[in-house]
Amino acid sequence: MSLLLLFSLAAQGQDTTYYDYDHNKVKSIEFARSYDVTAYDLPDSTRKVVRKYDKYGIIESEIHYVRVISVQGFKNYACDGKYKDWYTNGQLQRDIDYVTDKIDGELLTYWSNGKLRRKEHYRDNISVSGTCYANVGTVTKFIPYMVLPAFVGGESGLMKYLMTNLIYPADLEKKGIEGKVLIGFVVNKAGTITKINVVRKDNEAFNQEAIRVVSKMPKWKPGMVEGELASIHFVLPITFRLE
C-alpha cells in the first residue's frame, strides 16, 4: 500500500488555491469558502485535473483539462475528459464527456434523490439522441439540456451594438495597430452582465475598451439549464480592425 501511494505521489504534482465567496483568491482556508486542488499528470505535462471542494472538504466538482495551442500560438486549457459536479447532499448531479471544450459522448444528469434525470449522447457538441426522466424515474417530455443566453436582437443586433458603441483607441488607430480581445462574462438569471474578465488579452487599450463596451450592454435574454433559468458564462470575441 505504501509503495502504491509513493508511486501515485511521484506521478502527479499538486497545487491548492483558496477562494472567498466572490471567487477572489485568498491566502488560506481560514478566509475561504472553497478551494481547488489541481493535480498535474507529470508523464503527460499537457493534462491536469481540477477538483473543487467547499471549505469543509466536501467535493463540488471535478474537471479534466488538456492544454491546447490556438492558431495564434496562445496556450490555454480546454475541458477534455470528464466533467462532474455534485449536489450539496453529496449526490452526483452531472457526469459529462468532453473533447477539447465540446460535449462528445455521454451526458448524464441526476435529480438530488439520485434518480437519473437525463441521458443524452452527443457528437461534436450536438445532441444526437436523448431521454429525460421525472424525479420518480418515469420518462418525461424531452427538453434541451442548455439554451445559451442571447443578445436581444440576435447576432445582427449584437454586431450593430458593437459597431455603434466601440471606440477605437486613437493612438493605436493612428499607428495602424489592429487587435482582438476575448471577453468572458456571466449572464445571470435576470439577463444582467456580471463577472467581466479578459480571457485573451491584447494591447491594454484594446482590453480596457472591450471591457467598457461589454459593461455598458443592455440586458440579454438569459440562458437556461434543464429548462430552468441559469447563470451562464459566455465568451465574446471583440475585433479592432481598420478599414
C-alpha positions as CSV (number, residue, x, y, z in Angstrom):
1,M,0.0,0.0,0.0
2,S,2.8,2.5,0.9
3,L,4.6,1.7,-2.3
4,L,1.5,2.4,-4.4
5,L,0.9,5.7,-2.5
6,L,4.5,6.7,-3.1
7,F,4.2,6.0,-6.8
8,S,1.0,8.0,-7.1
9,L,2.5,11.0,-5.4
10,A,5.5,10.8,-7.7
11,A,3.3,10.6,-10.8
12,Q,1.5,13.8,-10.0
13,G,2.2,17.4,-9.0
14,Q,-0.4,19.2,-7.0
15,D,-1.4,22.8,-6.2
16,T,-4.1,24.1,-3.9
17,T,-5.8,27.5,-4.4
18,Y,-8.3,29.1,-1.9
19,Y,-11.3,31.3,-2.9
20,D,-13.7,33.6,-1.0
21,Y,-17.4,33.9,-1.6
22,D,-16.7,36.3,-4.6
23,H,-14.3,33.8,-6.0
24,N,-11.3,36.0,-5.3
25,K,-8.1,34.2,-4.3
26,V,-7.3,34.2,-0.6
27,K,-4.2,33.0,1.2
28,S,-5.6,30.2,3.4
29,I,-8.6,28.0,4.2
30,E,-9.3,30.4,7.2
31,F,-10.6,33.0,4.7
32,A,-12.0,30.7,2.1
33,R,-15.4,29.5,1.0
34,S,-13.9,26.8,-1.2
35,Y,-10.6,25.6,-2.6
36,D,-9.3,24.0,-5.8
37,V,-6.9,21.1,-5.8
38,T,-5.1,20.9,-9.2
39,A,-3.3,17.7,-10.0
40,Y,-0.8,17.6,-12.9
41,D,-0.1,14.4,-14.7
42,L,3.7,14.7,-14.9
43,P,4.3,11.9,-17.5
44,D,1.9,13.9,-19.7
45,S,2.5,17.6,-18.9
46,T,-0.4,18.7,-21.1
47,R,-3.1,17.3,-18.8
48,K,-4.5,18.3,-15.4
49,V,-7.5,17.6,-13.2
50,V,-9.1,20.3,-11.0
51,R,-11.2,19.3,-8.1
52,K,-13.2,21.9,-6.2
53,Y,-14.2,21.4,-2.5
54,D,-16.1,23.5,0.0
55,K,-14.1,24.7,3.0
56,Y,-15.1,21.6,4.9
57,G,-13.6,19.3,2.3
58,I,-16.8,18.2,0.6
59,I,-16.3,17.8,-3.2
60,E,-18.3,20.1,-5.5
61,S,-16.8,19.4,-8.9
62,E,-14.1,17.6,-10.9
63,I,-12.9,18.8,-14.3
64,H,-10.3,17.2,-16.6
65,Y,-8.3,19.5,-18.9
66,V,-5.8,19.3,-21.7
67,R,-3.5,22.1,-22.8
68,V,-4.2,23.4,-26.3
69,I,-2.4,25.9,-28.5
70,S,-4.5,28.2,-30.7
71,V,-3.7,29.1,-34.3
72,Q,-2.4,32.4,-32.9
73,G,0.0,30.5,-30.6
74,F,-1.8,31.1,-27.3
75,K,-1.6,28.4,-24.7
76,N,-4.8,27.6,-22.8
77,Y,-6.6,24.7,-21.2
78,A,-9.7,23.1,-22.6
79,C,-12.1,20.7,-20.8
80,D,-11.1,17.2,-22.1
81,G,-12.4,14.1,-20.4
82,K,-14.9,14.0,-17.5
83,Y,-16.8,17.0,-16.1
84,K,-18.6,16.0,-12.9
85,D,-20.3,18.0,-10.2
86,W,-22.3,17.2,-7.0
87,Y,-25.3,18.4,-5.1
88,T,-24.6,19.7,-1.5
89,N,-26.1,16.4,-0.2
90,G,-23.2,14.5,-1.9
91,Q,-25.3,13.1,-4.8
92,L,-23.8,13.3,-8.2
93,Q,-25.5,15.9,-10.3
94,R,-23.8,15.8,-13.7
95,D,-21.4,13.4,-15.5
96,I,-20.4,14.7,-18.9
97,D,-17.8,13.6,-21.5
98,Y,-15.9,16.5,-23.2
99,V,-13.4,16.6,-26.0
100,T,-11.5,20.0,-26.2
101,D,-14.4,22.0,-24.8
102,K,-17.1,20.3,-26.7
103,I,-19.5,17.7,-25.3
104,D,-18.7,14.5,-27.1
105,G,-20.0,11.2,-25.7
106,E,-22.5,10.7,-22.8
107,L,-24.2,13.5,-20.9
108,L,-25.9,12.2,-17.7
109,T,-27.7,14.3,-15.1
110,Y,-29.4,13.2,-11.9
111,W,-32.0,14.5,-9.5
112,S,-30.9,15.2,-6.0
113,N,-32.6,12.0,-4.9
114,G,-30.2,10.0,-7.1
115,K,-32.7,9.2,-9.9
116,L,-31.5,9.7,-13.5
117,R,-32.8,13.0,-14.9
118,R,-31.3,12.9,-18.4
119,K,-29.3,10.6,-20.6
120,E,-28.1,12.0,-23.9
121,H,-25.5,11.2,-26.5
122,Y,-23.5,14.0,-28.1
123,R,-21.2,14.1,-31.1
124,D,-19.1,17.3,-31.6
125,N,-21.3,19.4,-29.2
126,I,-24.5,18.3,-31.0
127,S,-27.1,16.2,-29.3
128,V,-27.9,13.1,-31.4
129,S,-30.2,11.2,-29.0
130,G,-31.6,11.5,-25.5
131,T,-34.2,10.9,-22.9
132,C,-35.4,12.9,-20.0
133,Y,-36.9,11.4,-16.8
134,A,-39.1,12.7,-13.9
135,N,-37.7,12.5,-10.4
136,V,-39.7,9.3,-9.8
137,G,-37.9,7.6,-12.7
138,T,-40.6,7.8,-15.4
139,V,-39.9,9.1,-18.9
140,T,-41.0,12.7,-19.4
141,K,-41.0,15.3,-22.2
142,F,-37.6,15.9,-23.7
143,I,-36.2,19.5,-23.3
144,P,-32.8,20.8,-24.4
145,Y,-30.1,20.5,-21.8
146,M,-28.8,24.0,-22.3
147,V,-30.1,27.1,-24.0
148,L,-27.4,29.8,-24.3
149,P,-28.0,33.4,-23.3
150,A,-28.6,35.7,-26.3
151,F,-28.4,39.4,-27.1
152,V,-31.8,40.8,-27.6
153,G,-31.9,41.4,-31.3
154,G,-29.8,38.4,-32.1
155,E,-26.3,38.3,-33.7
156,S,-27.1,41.1,-36.0
157,G,-28.3,43.3,-33.1
158,L,-25.1,42.4,-31.2
159,M,-22.9,43.4,-34.2
160,K,-24.8,46.7,-34.6
161,Y,-24.3,47.4,-30.9
162,L,-20.6,46.8,-31.1
163,M,-20.2,48.9,-34.3
164,T,-22.1,51.8,-32.7
165,N,-20.5,51.8,-29.3
166,L,-17.0,50.5,-29.8
167,I,-14.4,53.3,-29.8
168,Y,-11.1,52.6,-31.5
169,P,-8.2,53.9,-29.2
170,A,-6.9,56.9,-31.0
171,D,-3.2,56.2,-30.5
172,L,-3.5,52.7,-31.9
173,E,-5.6,53.8,-34.8
174,K,-3.1,56.5,-35.7
175,K,-0.3,53.8,-35.7
176,G,-2.4,51.4,-37.7
177,I,-2.4,48.7,-35.0
178,E,-5.2,46.1,-35.0
179,G,-6.2,43.6,-32.4
180,K,-8.6,41.1,-31.0
181,V,-9.8,40.6,-27.4
182,L,-11.8,37.7,-25.9
183,I,-14.0,38.9,-23.2
184,G,-15.7,36.5,-20.8
185,F,-18.7,37.3,-18.7
186,V,-21.7,35.8,-16.9
187,V,-25.2,36.4,-18.0
188,N,-27.2,35.9,-14.8
189,K,-30.8,34.7,-14.4
190,A,-32.1,38.3,-14.8
191,G,-30.1,38.8,-18.1
192,T,-27.6,41.2,-16.5
193,I,-23.9,41.1,-17.5
194,T,-21.7,40.2,-14.5
195,K,-18.2,39.0,-13.7
196,I,-16.5,40.5,-16.8
197,N,-12.9,39.4,-17.4
198,V,-10.4,39.3,-20.2
199,V,-10.0,35.7,-21.4
200,R,-7.4,36.6,-24.0
201,K,-5.5,39.9,-23.8
202,D,-4.2,42.1,-26.5
203,N,-2.9,45.7,-26.2
204,E,-4.1,47.1,-22.9
205,A,-6.0,49.9,-24.6
206,F,-8.0,47.3,-26.6
207,N,-8.5,45.3,-23.4
208,Q,-10.0,48.3,-21.5
209,E,-12.2,49.4,-24.4
210,A,-13.6,45.9,-24.8
211,I,-14.4,45.7,-21.0
212,R,-16.0,49.2,-21.2
213,V,-18.3,48.3,-24.1
214,V,-19.4,45.0,-22.6
215,S,-20.1,46.6,-19.3
216,K,-22.5,49.0,-21.0
217,M,-24.5,46.3,-22.7
218,P,-28.3,46.2,-22.2
219,K,-29.7,43.1,-20.6
220,W,-29.5,39.8,-22.5
221,K,-32.1,37.1,-22.8
222,P,-30.9,34.7,-20.0
223,G,-29.9,31.2,-20.7
224,M,-31.5,28.0,-19.3
225,V,-30.2,24.7,-18.0
226,E,-32.6,21.7,-17.7
227,G,-35.5,24.1,-18.6
228,E,-34.7,26.5,-15.7
229,L,-33.2,30.0,-15.8
230,A,-29.5,29.8,-15.1
231,S,-26.4,32.0,-14.8
232,I,-24.2,31.0,-17.8
233,H,-20.7,32.0,-18.7
234,F,-20.2,33.5,-22.2
235,V,-17.1,34.4,-24.2
236,L,-17.3,37.2,-26.8
237,P,-14.6,38.0,-29.4
238,I,-14.2,41.7,-30.0
239,T,-12.1,42.7,-33.0
240,F,-10.5,46.0,-33.6
241,R,-9.9,46.3,-37.4
242,L,-9.1,49.3,-39.5
243,E,-10.9,49.6,-42.9
